[in-house]
């Protein structure tokens, strides 16, 4: 029988968690898989995992007794760790999605596609294709984070809507000759993010989830501007990963 949980636990590297009304969703980024945690098991996470904020005033004794089982299971799967040095706290991510920039809106300028745009797109497409095919999603996310940290955030956020629309329209025009984004939101969002970085903008790559039914969706923002996506759709999702 498992010993009572007396110490704090931490999320392992590249594991992400967000709380929802009926429990929590865990994203195992190395495996690109999701795991649902029900309301009772969330009680154990709230009590023993650093950063998971308790939403209840008390925990029933039978829930405490069941705590070690879920913790042991998550330790065995590599979701949790007992090592403070190897783990990190759960931190809520709440990017604002206030308005949308649709690349399909009417343009008042000619769409000039230069060779540099094509090169940037091809480089982004080849890089994302290779990384996903070789199951290196974690490494790619770390690369996006490093690029974002290396630049001044203000430089990207002050880009005008016209500039953002222009680059996204160029992206979509080139994309029509290479692949379709239908049901490929993760791939498309990563290629778009890389393309925008190469265009000297600073996008935010986001994965959000919801339940009943379960849905995971990836999209891109610049500041609170949602790019090529409906605000209503992303506001229905709870962000679980923001880069």
C-alpha positions in Angstrom: 0.0 0.0 0.0 1.2 3.5 -0.8 2.4 5.7 2.0 0.5 8.9 2.6 1.7 11.7 0.4 3.6 14.0 2.8 5.7 16.0 0.3 5.1 18.3 -2.5 5.2 17.2 -6.1 6.0 19.1 -9.3 5.2 18.8 -12.9 7.9 17.1 -14.9 9.6 19.0 -17.7 7.4 19.7 -20.8 4.2 18.7 -19.0 1.4 21.2 -18.9 -1.8 21.3 -16.9 -4.9 23.4 -16.9 -7.9 23.2 -14.6 -11.4 22.9 -16.0 -14.8 22.9 -14.3 -15.0 19.1 -14.0 -11.3 18.3 -13.3 -8.1 19.0 -15.2 -6.4 18.3 -18.5 -2.7 17.3 -18.7 -0.7 17.8 -21.9 2.3 15.4 -22.2 4.2 17.4 -24.7 7.0 14.8 -25.4 4.3 12.3 -26.4 1.8 14.9 -27.8 -0.9 13.2 -25.8 -3.6 14.5 -23.4 -4.8 13.0 -20.1 -8.0 13.9 -18.3 -8.1 14.1 -14.5 -11.5 13.9 -12.9 -12.7 16.0 -10.0 -11.8 13.6 -7.3 -8.2 13.2 -8.5 -7.9 16.9 -8.9 -8.3 17.1 -5.1 -5.0 15.3 -4.7 -3.3 17.6 -7.2 -4.6 20.6 -5.5 -3.2 19.3 -2.2 0.1 18.0 -3.2 1.3 19.5 -6.5 3.0 22.9 -6.4 1.1 25.6 -8.2 -2.3 23.9 -8.4 -4.5 26.2 -6.5 -7.2 24.7 -4.2 -10.7 25.7 -5.3 -12.4 24.0 -2.3 -12.5 24.9 1.4 -12.0 21.3 2.5 -11.0 17.8 1.3 -13.0 14.8 2.5 -11.1 12.1 4.3 -11.8 9.5 1.7 -10.4 11.7 -1.0 -7.2 12.2 1.0 -6.9 8.4 1.4 -7.1 8.0 -2.4 -4.5 10.7 -3.1 -1.4 8.4 -3.3 -2.9 6.3 -6.1 -3.2 9.1 -8.6 0.1 10.6 -7.5 1.9 7.2 -7.9 0.3 6.7 -11.3 1.4 10.1 -12.5 4.9 9.6 -11.1 5.2 6.3 -13.0 4.1 7.9 -16.3 6.6 10.7 -15.9 3.9 13.4 -15.5 5.0 14.3 -11.9 8.4 14.4 -10.2 9.4 14.6 -6.6 12.5 16.6 -7.5 12.3 20.4 -7.2 15.3 20.7 -9.4 13.8 18.7 -12.2 10.2 19.9 -12.0 8.4 23.2 -12.0 5.3 24.8 -10.5 2.0 24.8 -12.3 1.5 28.3 -13.6 -1.9 29.4 -15.1 -1.7 30.9 -18.6 -4.3 33.4 -19.6 -3.6 35.1 -23.0 -6.2 37.7 -23.9 -8.0 37.2 -27.1 -9.9 40.5 -27.7 -10.2 40.7 -31.4 -9.4 38.9 -34.6 -7.4 39.7 -37.6 -8.8 37.9 -40.6 -6.5 37.5 -43.5 -9.6 37.1 -45.7 -10.8 40.7 -45.1 -10.8 43.1 -48.0 -7.3 44.5 -48.8 -6.6 48.1 -49.9 -3.1 47.2 -51.3 -1.7 44.9 -53.9 -0.4 41.6 -52.4 3.2 41.6 -53.4 4.9 38.3 -52.7 8.7 38.5 -52.7 11.2 35.8 -53.0 12.2 36.4 -49.4 8.6 35.5 -48.4 8.7 32.3 -50.3 12.1 31.4 -48.7 10.8 32.1 -45.2 7.7 30.0 -45.8 9.7 27.0 -47.2 12.2 27.2 -44.4 9.3 27.2 -41.8 7.4 24.4 -43.6 10.5 22.2 -43.9 11.5 22.8 -40.3 8.1 22.1 -38.8 7.5 19.0 -41.0 10.9 17.5 -39.9 10.4 18.3 -36.2 6.9 16.8 -36.1 7.8 13.8 -38.2 10.8 13.0 -35.9 8.6 13.6 -32.7 10.5 16.7 -31.6 7.6 18.8 -30.6 9.3 19.7 -27.3 12.4 20.9 -29.0 10.4 23.0 -31.4 8.4 24.6 -28.6 11.7 25.3 -26.7 13.0 26.9 -29.9 10.0 29.2 -30.2 10.4 30.2 -26.6 14.1 31.0 -27.1 13.3 33.1 -30.1 10.7 35.0 -28.3 12.9 35.6 -25.3 15.7 36.8 -27.5 13.6 39.6 -29.0 12.1 42.7 -27.6 8.4 41.9 -26.9 7.4 45.5 -27.7 8.8 45.3 -31.2 6.3 42.7 -32.2 3.3 44.0 -30.2 3.6 47.5 -31.8 3.2 46.1 -35.4 0.2 47.7 -37.0 -2.8 45.6 -37.9 -2.1 46.3 -41.6 1.4 44.9 -41.3 0.1 41.8 -39.6 -2.7 41.3 -42.1 -0.3 41.7 -45.0 2.1 39.0 -43.7 -0.7 36.6 -42.9 -2.3 37.2 -46.3 1.1 36.4 -47.9 1.3 33.3 -45.8 -2.1 32.1 -46.8 -1.5 32.7 -50.5 1.7 30.7 -50.5 0.1 28.0 -48.3 -2.5 27.2 -50.9 0.2 25.9 -53.2 1.8 23.7 -50.5 -0.7 22.2 -48.1 -4.2 22.5 -46.7 -4.8 23.6 -43.1 -8.0 21.5 -42.8 -7.8 19.5 -39.5 -4.1 20.3 -39.2 -4.3 23.2 -36.7 -1.1 22.2 -34.8 1.0 21.9 -38.0 -0.5 25.1 -39.5 -0.1 27.2 -36.3 3.5 26.2 -35.9 4.4 27.0 -39.6 2.6 30.3 -39.3 4.4 31.1 -36.0 7.8 30.3 -37.6 6.9 32.3 -40.7 6.0 35.4 -38.6 9.2 35.1 -36.6 11.1 35.1 -39.8 9.2 38.2 -40.8 10.4 40.0 -37.7 7.1 39.8 -35.9 6.6 38.2 -32.4 3.7 35.8 -32.4 2.4 33.8 -29.5 1.7 30.1 -30.1 -1.2 28.7 -28.1 -2.8 25.3 -27.5 -6.2 25.4 -25.8 -8.5 22.6 -24.7 -12.1 22.0 -23.7 -14.3 19.0 -22.7 -17.8 17.7 -23.5 -16.7 16.9 -26.2 -12.9 17.0 -25.8 -11.2 19.3 -28.2 -7.6 20.5 -28.5 -6.9 23.4 -30.9 -3.7 25.4 -31.7 -3.7 29.0 -32.9 -1.5 32.1 -33.1 -1.9 35.5 -31.6 0.1 38.7 -31.7 -0.8 40.5 -28.5 -4.5 40.1 -28.0 -5.1 39.9 -31.8 -6.1 36.4 -32.9 -4.7 35.6 -36.3 -6.8 34.0 -39.0 -9.2 32.5 -36.4 -12.6 33.5 -34.8 -12.3 35.0 -31.4 -15.5 33.2 -30.4 -13.9 29.9 -31.1 -10.7 30.4 -29.1 -12.6 32.0 -26.2 -14.4 28.7 -25.7 -11.0 27.0 -25.0 -8.8 27.0 -21.9 -5.2 27.7 -22.7 -2.9 24.8 -21.6 0.3 25.9 -23.4 1.4 29.4 -24.4 4.7 30.2 -26.0 
